[in-house]
Amino acid sequence: MKLHTHIKPISYLKSHAAQIVTELTQSGEPMVITQNGEATLVVMDIKSYQAHADTLALLKVLALGQRDIEQGRYRDAEDVFASIEQLDRA
């Protein structure tokens, strides 16, 4: 993804909203909106946003898991499966 190809001023957003919705929905690429020459907003279609949010959630879970491992808060898989088998027998 090359954001520099999708940079538009806020005036473009105001005057081409419907066209932008169509473009972003078709391309799946985000658009950076500038105000006074500075990037201030990223606009994206809902599918891309959801995929981005899902990715961030997964990364957060992985980071939390990694932290638990580093702090010694984990059990070996064999122990977990043995515990499950004991529950099934009870």
VMD Tcl script that draws the C-alpha trace (Angstrom):
set ca {
  {0.00 0.00 0.00}
  {1.43 3.33 -1.03}
  {-0.32 6.04 0.93}
  {1.44 8.80 -0.97}
  {-0.69 7.99 -4.02}
  {-3.91 8.45 -2.03}
  {-3.46 11.84 -0.41}
  {-6.15 14.46 -0.96}
  {-6.99 17.80 0.62}
  {-10.11 18.15 2.72}
  {-11.71 20.26 0.00}
  {-11.53 17.20 -2.31}
  {-13.30 15.12 0.33}
  {-16.04 17.73 0.65}
  {-16.70 17.98 -3.08}
  {-16.19 14.32 -4.10}
  {-17.60 12.31 -1.18}
  {-19.70 9.91 -3.29}
  {-16.83 9.28 -5.71}
  {-14.45 8.65 -2.79}
  {-16.84 6.11 -1.27}
  {-16.96 4.23 -4.59}
  {-13.16 4.34 -5.05}
  {-12.38 3.18 -1.53}
  {-14.98 0.43 -1.62}
  {-13.60 -0.90 -4.89}
  {-9.89 -0.55 -4.11}
  {-9.86 -1.32 -0.40}
  {-7.09 1.24 -0.06}
  {-7.27 4.00 2.53}
  {-7.12 7.69 1.64}
  {-5.20 10.28 3.63}
  {-6.95 13.63 3.97}
  {-4.90 16.74 4.61}
  {-5.87 20.01 6.20}
  {-3.61 23.03 5.89}
  {-1.00 20.80 4.26}
  {-0.82 18.28 7.10}
  {-2.20 14.76 7.20}
  {-5.13 14.79 9.63}
  {-7.46 11.95 8.70}
  {-7.48 8.48 7.17}
  {-10.64 7.38 5.38}
  {-11.26 3.72 4.54}
  {-14.10 1.41 3.60}
  {-15.77 -0.66 6.31}
  {-14.38 -4.02 5.14}
  {-10.84 -2.71 5.29}
  {-11.50 -1.12 8.66}
  {-12.88 -4.39 10.06}
  {-9.91 -6.35 8.71}
  {-7.57 -3.79 10.29}
  {-9.41 -3.99 13.62}
  {-9.35 -7.81 13.55}
  {-5.61 -7.77 12.86}
  {-4.98 -5.39 15.73}
  {-7.07 -7.55 18.08}
  {-5.10 -10.65 17.09}
  {-1.80 -8.84 17.59}
  {-2.95 -7.73 21.04}
  {-3.83 -11.31 22.01}
  {-0.43 -12.49 20.77}
  {1.36 -9.74 22.70}
  {-0.54 -10.61 25.89}
  {0.32 -14.28 25.41}
  {3.97 -13.44 24.87}
  {3.97 -11.36 28.06}
  {2.42 -14.25 29.99}
  {5.14 -16.59 28.70}
  {7.87 -14.13 29.65}
  {6.39 -13.88 33.17}
  {6.17 -17.65 33.51}
  {2.37 -17.77 33.45}
  {1.80 -20.74 31.20}
  {1.33 -24.52 31.25}
  {2.79 -27.09 28.93}
  {0.34 -28.45 26.38}
  {0.79 -31.97 27.75}
  {-0.37 -30.80 31.19}
  {-3.40 -29.06 29.74}
  {-4.46 -32.12 27.74}
  {-3.92 -34.36 30.77}
  {-6.18 -32.06 32.82}
  {-8.86 -32.22 30.13}
  {-8.69 -36.03 30.04}
  {-9.10 -36.14 33.83}
  {-12.21 -33.95 33.57}
  {-13.66 -36.24 30.92}
  {-13.18 -39.26 33.21}
  {-14.90 -37.59 36.14}
}
mol new
graphics top color blue
foreach p $ca { graphics top sphere $p radius 0.5 }
foreach p [lrange $ca 0 end-1] q [lrange $ca 1 end] { graphics top cylinder $p $q radius 0.2 }
display resetview
